Amino acid sequence: MRGLSLFGMLLASGAVLAADVAGSRDLEVLARFPGSQIVSFSEVAEQERIYPQGAIRRISGRLRYEREVTAQGALTSLTYELPRTHAADEVFTAAREALQAQDAELLYWCQGRECGSSSLWANAVFDNRILYGSDDQQAYVLMRLAEPRQDSLLVLYSITRGNKRAYLHAELLAANAPLGEVLPTPATLLRQLNDGGELRLAKQTEPSDAWVALLARSLNLNSTLRVSLSGVQAEAWRQALVAQRVRAARLELGDSSVAGLRINVLR
């Protein structure tokens, strides 16, 4: 992936910019994009955070979104100002792909106006006014890290301001209690399928009610999408999805030797 190559080059070089704010550091799970500098940084031993799993709206003075993930623990947050030669979306994509290559699980992913108001993300969610910019040029992803850090959440938010300066904000929350099962949103799973053509669910060996309902909702967001199901229990998944009103003609069986469940888009 292009994200891996960009971040890999920087890791190899070990480059650190002198312009970083005093006392700041990169996250150990996320190398910085070449040419970026840290313009804000904080680290606290105990913090409760509420991360949205839906577009943000303010209704009757209160923030509203479809779902949320709440956790408490050690929080590290930092904001990079990005080099003028690279767009915020390019850097966001490289960071997301690098984390997915480490088997991080996407819980929510939005782009542009579907995320809601940038001013609410900047002021109400992140309390960082530098992140206020164009609603059209923002992106947000909430991820759960892979084992042995499965109780850690990582957030990325990118934005381009009116002065054309671009920023990437990252937060790592190491929860002090097990997170339990946290399901992604249907739209997030569909976005992954549309973006990469594949969805790997290594932990989902046998159909469960929650995951069957979630996948059925995801697939039915695009009634023309055809996919193959791979895994030892692929046929059981297929039957369960058909029972949830996914048309059988849209579901084919793939490689039965795959661990867990893998879904591939049929072109």
C-alpha positions in Angstrom: 0.0 0.0 0.0 1.1 3.5 -0.6 0.5 4.4 3.0 2.9 1.7 4.2 5.7 2.9 1.8 5.4 6.5 2.9 5.4 5.7 6.6 8.1 3.0 6.1 10.5 5.5 4.6 10.1 7.8 7.5 10.6 5.1 10.1 13.8 4.0 8.4 15.2 7.6 8.3 14.2 8.3 11.9 13.6 11.9 11.0 12.3 14.3 13.7 11.5 17.9 13.0 13.0 20.6 15.3 9.9 22.7 15.0 7.8 20.3 17.2 6.2 21.8 20.3 8.3 21.2 23.4 7.8 17.9 25.1 5.9 16.3 22.3 6.4 12.9 20.7 4.9 10.7 18.0 2.6 7.8 18.9 4.5 4.5 18.9 1.8 2.9 16.8 1.7 5.7 14.2 4.8 7.1 12.4 4.5 10.7 11.2 4.1 11.7 7.6 7.3 13.1 6.1 7.5 16.9 6.5 4.9 17.2 9.3 5.4 19.0 12.5 3.6 18.6 15.9 1.8 21.9 16.7 -0.2 20.7 19.8 0.4 17.8 22.2 -1.1 16.6 25.5 -0.8 13.5 27.6 -2.9 12.7 30.7 -2.9 9.6 32.9 -6.7 9.4 33.3 -9.3 10.8 30.9 -12.8 9.8 29.9 -13.5 10.3 26.2 -16.7 9.9 24.1 -16.0 9.1 20.5 -18.8 9.5 18.0 -19.9 6.7 15.6 -22.0 9.0 13.5 -22.3 12.4 12.0 -22.4 15.2 14.6 -25.4 17.5 14.9 -26.4 20.0 17.6 -30.1 19.8 18.4 -31.6 21.9 21.1 -28.2 22.8 22.4 -27.0 19.2 22.7 -24.7 17.1 20.6 -26.4 14.3 18.7 -25.0 11.3 16.8 -26.2 7.8 16.1 -23.8 5.9 18.3 -20.8 6.4 20.5 -17.9 4.6 22.2 -17.1 5.7 25.7 -13.9 4.7 27.4 -11.6 6.0 30.2 -7.8 5.7 30.6 -4.5 7.1 29.6 -4.9 9.6 26.7 -2.3 10.9 24.3 -3.3 13.5 21.7 -1.4 15.4 19.1 -1.9 17.5 16.1 0.4 17.6 13.0 0.6 20.5 10.6 1.1 18.9 7.3 3.5 19.9 4.5 2.0 22.3 1.9 2.8 19.8 -0.8 0.4 17.1 0.4 -3.4 17.2 0.9 -4.9 16.3 4.2 -6.9 13.5 2.6 -3.7 11.9 1.3 -2.0 11.9 4.7 -5.2 10.7 6.4 -5.4 7.8 3.9 -1.8 6.8 4.4 -2.2 6.8 8.2 -5.4 4.8 8.1 -3.9 2.2 5.7 -0.8 1.9 7.9 -3.0 1.1 10.9 -5.2 -1.3 9.1 -2.0 -3.1 8.0 -1.4 -3.6 11.7 -4.8 -5.2 11.9 -6.5 -2.3 13.6 -10.3 -2.6 13.3 -12.4 0.3 11.9 -15.3 1.2 14.1 -16.4 4.3 12.3 -15.2 6.2 9.2 -16.7 9.3 7.5 -15.5 11.8 4.9 -16.6 15.3 4.1 -20.0 16.6 4.9 -21.3 13.2 6.0 -19.2 13.7 9.2 -21.3 16.8 10.2 -20.0 20.2 11.2 -16.3 20.7 11.4 -16.8 23.4 14.0 -18.4 20.8 16.3 -15.6 18.3 15.8 -13.0 21.0 16.5 -14.7 22.6 19.5 -17.0 20.0 21.1 -15.1 16.7 20.4 -11.4 17.6 20.3 -11.5 21.0 22.1 -8.9 22.2 19.6 -9.9 25.3 17.5 -7.1 24.8 15.0 -9.1 21.8 13.7 -11.9 24.0 12.4 -12.1 24.1 8.6 -14.2 23.2 5.6 -16.9 20.6 6.1 -16.1 19.3 2.7 -12.4 18.7 3.5 -12.6 16.6 6.7 -12.2 13.0 7.5 -12.6 11.0 10.7 -11.9 7.4 11.7 -12.3 5.6 15.0 -10.2 2.4 15.3 -9.6 -0.4 17.8 -6.1 -1.7 17.9 -5.2 -5.3 17.4 -4.2 -7.7 20.2 -2.4 -7.3 22.6 -3.6 -3.7 22.6 -7.3 -4.5 21.9 -8.5 -2.2 24.7 -6.9 0.8 23.0 -8.8 3.2 20.7 -7.1 5.3 18.1 -8.7 8.3 16.4 -7.6 10.2 13.3 -9.2 13.5 12.1 -7.9 15.5 9.2 -9.0 18.9 8.1 -8.0 21.7 5.7 -8.6 25.2 7.0 -9.7 28.2 5.0 -6.1 29.4 4.7 -5.3 26.1 2.9 -3.2 24.8 5.8 -3.9 21.1 6.5 -3.8 19.2 9.8 -3.9 15.6 11.1 -5.1 15.1 14.6 -4.5 11.7 16.4 -5.6 10.4 19.8 -4.6 7.2 21.5 -6.7 6.1 24.5 -5.5 3.1 26.4 -8.6 2.1 28.3 -8.2 1.0 31.9 -11.0 -1.6 31.6 -11.8 -4.1 28.8 -13.8 -2.5 26.0 -15.8 -5.7 25.3 -17.5 -6.1 21.9 -17.8 -2.9 20.0 -19.5 -3.2 16.6 -18.6 -1.0 13.6 -21.4 0.8 11.8 -22.9 -0.7 8.7 -21.8 2.3 6.5 -18.2 1.9 7.7 -18.1 -1.8 6.6 -19.6 -0.8 3.2 -17.1 2.0 2.8 -14.3 -0.5 3.4 -15.7 -2.9 0.8 -16.0 -0.1 -1.7 -12.6 1.3 -0.9 -10.5 -1.8 -0.9 -12.8 -4.5 -2.4 -12.3 -6.7 0.7 -13.4 -7.1 4.3 -11.4 -9.4 6.6 -13.1 -10.5 9.7 -10.7 -13.0 11.2 -12.5 -13.2 14.5 -15.9 -14.1 13.0 -15.6 -17.8 12.6 -19.2 -18.7 13.0 -22.3 -16.6 12.4 -23.6 -14.6 15.4 -26.9 -12.8 15.5 -25.2 -9.4 16.0 -22.7 -9.8 13.1 -25.2 -11.3 10.7 -27.6 -8.4 11.3 -24.7 -5.9 10.9 -23.4 -7.4 7.7 -26.9 -7.7 6.2 -27.5 -4.0 6.9 -24.2 -3.1 5.3 -24.8 -5.2 2.2 -28.3 -3.9 1.8 -27.1 -0.3 1.8 -26.1 -1.1 -1.8 -28.5 -3.6 -3.3 -26.5 -4.0 -6.5 -23.2 -5.1 -4.8 -22.3 -8.7 -5.3 -19.7 -10.4 -3.0 -18.0 -13.7 -2.3 -17.9 -15.2 1.2 -14.7 -17.2 2.1 -14.1 -19.2 5.3 -14.8 -22.6 6.9 -18.3 -21.4 7.8 -19.0 -19.5 4.6 -22.1 -21.5 3.7 -23.5 -20.9 7.1 -22.9 -17.2 6.8 -24.5 -17.2 3.4 -27.7 -18.9 4.7 -27.8 -16.5 7.6 -27.5 -13.5 5.4 -30.2 -14.7 3.0 -32.4 -15.2 6.1 -31.8 -11.5 6.8 -33.1 -10.5 3.3 -29.8 -10.3 1.4 -30.6 -11.7 -2.0 -29.0 -15.1 -2.6 -27.9 -14.1 -6.1 -25.6 -11.5 -4.6 -23.7 -14.0 -2.5 -21.2 -16.5 -3.9 -18.9 -18.9 -2.0 -15.2 -18.5 -2.1 -12.1 -20.1 -0.5 -13.2 -22.4 2.4 -9.7 -22.5 3.9 -9.7 -18.8 4.9 -9.5 -18.1 8.7 -12.7 -16.5 10.0 -14.8 -14.7 7.4 -13.5 -12.8 4.3 -15.8 -10.8 2.0 -14.7 -9.8 -1.5 -16.5 -7.6 -3.9 -17.2 -9.3 -7.2 -16.5 -7.0 -10.1 
